[in-house]
Amino acid sequence: MSTSKAHTEYLTVKTRERYEMLHLTPQVEAIVRRSGIHDGLCFVSPMHITAAIYVNDNEDGLIEDISVWLEKLAPRNPAYKHHRTGEDNADAHLKALLLHHETTLPVTHGRLDLGTWQRIFYAEFDGQREKRITVKVLGVTKD
């Protein structure tokens, strides 16, 4: 008989740069294994409004292309109205909106069920300090 279960863990990251893309797939896979969930869903979400979680290919050129694209769409610009509050990170908020704030992935036979090239990334746009990421696995355990 299967049992419904929820398992939550938090990842803590500290980026060295203001903008940085971190590959999280191995850490998330380890959490899924520890969860004991055989079939379900894995939800990954940054706990910050200037960061994002996205799924794509772990290829350096593509990661750079994504960064260049985001900078064109939301350049670091001191003319943003948000900067009137004393903050200087309006572009970080906008970049986070352009990527997914979170992702939900399938868990099958106790593992992330990713496509051949799919990998999980944390995108930081206002970094150089410690940030947390929620990983919640929901599903059923094996008989």
Buried (B, 14 or more C-beta within 10 A) or exposed (E): EEEEBEBEBEBEBEBEEBBBBBEBBEBBBEBBEEBBBBBBBBBBBBEBBBBBBBBBBBEEEEBEEBBEEBEEEBEBEEEBEBBEEEEBBBBBBBBBBBBBBBBEBEBEEBEBBBEEEBBBBBBBBBBEEEBEBBBBBBBBBEE
